Amino acid sequence: MTADDRNAGPAGPQVDVVVVGAGFAGLYLLHRLRAEGFSVRVFEAASDVGGTWFWNRYPGARCDIPTTDYTFSFDPELEREWTWSEKYATQPEILRYLQFVADRYDLRRDITFDTRVEGADWDDVAGLWVVRTSTGETVSCRHYVMATGCLSVPKAPDIEGAPRFAGEVYFTSRWPHEGVDLTGKRVAVVGTGSSGIQSIPLIAQQAAQLTVFQRTPNFSIPAHNGPAPADRLAQLAADRDAYRTAAKWSRGGVPAEVTDVLGVTAPEEVRRERFEAAWEAGELFAILGVFADQGVNPASNEIVAEMVREKIRSIVDDPETAEALCPKDHYFGTKRPCLDSGYHATFNMPHVRLVDLRKTPITTITETGIDTATESNEFDVIVYATGFDAMTGALVGVDVTGRDGVTLKEKWADGPSTYLGLTTVGFPNFCALTGPGSPSVLSNMAVSIEQHVDWVTDCLVDLRAKGMTTIEPTPPAEDGWNQHVADCAAISLHPTANSWYMGANVPGKPRVFYPYIGGVDNYRAACDEVRATDYLGFRLSGPGGEQCHDGVVRRLQPDVALVLDAMAQMGLPPLESMSPPEARAFMEMSNGMRPPGPDVGEVVDGVLPGPAGELEYRLFRPASPGPHPVVLYFHGGGWVLGDQLSDEPLCRDLCVRTDAVVVSVDYRHAPETRYPAAAEDAWAALQWVGAHAIELGGIPDHLVVAGWSAGGNLVAVVTQRARNEGGPVVRGQLLLTPVTDSTMDTGSFEENADGYVLTAPLMRWFWDHYCDPERRTESTAAPLRGELGGLPPAIVVTAEFDPLRDEGIAYAEALRAADVPVEHVAARGHTHMSLTMVDVVLSGARVREEIALRLRALFRQPAEV
């Protein structure tokens, strides 16, 4: 199509929606749209329905989700009419099922087979897509949906000499439909991903000689296939609707009990019991959920990984082969684990051999076989099990051109950019089902497909009801979603692996984490929220006008959101409704249930003299040889709660990351001893620690004062006093989400007044207990109002969802205006408390490491009095 043709544009759409693909997604979308009165054309490159299950016919091809769950759930009658024959259905049975669905709902009459979509162009004048097909047909439509699947574009082997081989060549991704007879033949299989692991046992049953060329061993567990699980069938029979609802609101799209057992702390017998149960279950989400922390904690992950390796060693007779089959270069689960039927035992057969390409790489393919660094091998057949250009291959493989002539391939040159994994800026009325940025391949695809189809259909119905004809995401919404997807991945171990989740299997493909790892449940909630808030992050337009409710659907760090949700579900009374003794008892109980923080070299308890008696402290000393710099730390708690132990995980973390002695000192608390008692105690602690640095294991004049919340307030107060009184020498100050003023009238107090643990009412409760209103403007209560010139360098940390955010920013700006060196660390997506929640809120570790880097730099700077 020429530019002139595009500009002229058709007068109106020939159909409402064009859908590409007739697999699970395309079939259900056609059914839903037709039921809502939309006209639809579906184009399918194959000669029949099925999508992935039409093309992938290699020996042993099966789904890896139990068929009780890998099935449409939209129609109870459909479920009653179709019965799966076994736990994990084979490709032929799944294809028959999809053919049955197509026939039952009379879907074929709107599907054009044996036709590829070669391009689609957005006509901005007409507000339509113009779709071009391989048969020369051109179709205009209002909405264009790609239901092309995530694993549908085969990846060609990137091996020297591959075209030279004169024997038979097959790809697991495009296995001949008539089948292949390998009886009596010398066969090479290149690749040990999912298709290789599924096909190798069956190929071995036919071949006279089978050589498996393995570059990367993959984790695989026995599927234990057979009849559908009795417990699942019983649950479905008892309450089908409840079971299907549980699947929709589960993390993976399959109902499962979520464990709170941590691998690093569980007793060995508990570890073994849980692992053996998952191994015997032979299910993906069971083995991925042995421990609550195995996806984020390397130590916990290694426990599961080594148990799997033990199983491999017990199955495979030859120790060298067994060890070569043991994955050691990636964390368990960071590549999709495989479910197999006798895979490892296949290598005990006398005619089956494994070649470890890490030790002896392939040098070239020859006319007669495969040469490695140490030998030449002749074969009759080479089978390439080299996988797919996953997630984006099918999307960018079509010439999709949006606004201003920009193609989807061009826009995604540095990695996919989507809103909700469905839509993308610059491509109005365009959707990609189960695309990058959605749970997709990390989930039960049947559940994720139904959710996407339902959302898209409901969206089109809503647009029609509003009189709108065009919908497109906004750049802020898309950027926010991309950030949320990246944030979810960053707290997991997944990005550490060279997996197809990261695009690592395709040379030159951008290395980003493609799917959404936040869970089917959280994803569904986000999509529902977007629609419930009148399409947050979308611009809608039509003959009647335009609407845009711009914004970002998920701004909190994902683990912070989980903690807040868990606390909300507990229905805890607000702290400000308690008396100070009750609040202290509650906090002490809560602190007793948290992780302790990292190990340090030594912990020492002591006392130091205060103005009204002894002050207790706890010292944390690094494991490395001393002496070390010293951090004097003041705890948070609104001058009412806490003690020298209450922030221990944070102090341990600070000690390990900075290689400094951390001295956490208690101070007197309100309302028993009101302002300025805490400030006087903090001053006494600074004087004493400064004078006793050597005996504490510290370096004289290498002292930083640090504190969180009310403790940050005390840091600001005592550093101002140290300047006024000529010492002690303070090398720097760290104020972590500090209280710096008493007005409580900033924008952040209004924005974050409730829902983030430290609330506006709680902050007023703290101030009322601590200080009389007429004294709150004094600089020793509100240090922002003090003289700030001549202070030591400062690191000021603020959290996005914190009532105190703006006064922390104001303090940093005021210090800078007074020529004090300041580094402001803005913790995006965090709350007042989340940065201190060591080993609970994992995203806080990145911020604490940034703080530690800046502190270590302070220790290297010359000290000033």
Summary of the structure (lengths in Angstrom):
residues: 865
radius of gyration: 31.3
end to end distance: 74.0
largest distance: 95.5
contacts: 3066
relative contact order: 0.07
helix: 37%
strand: 19%
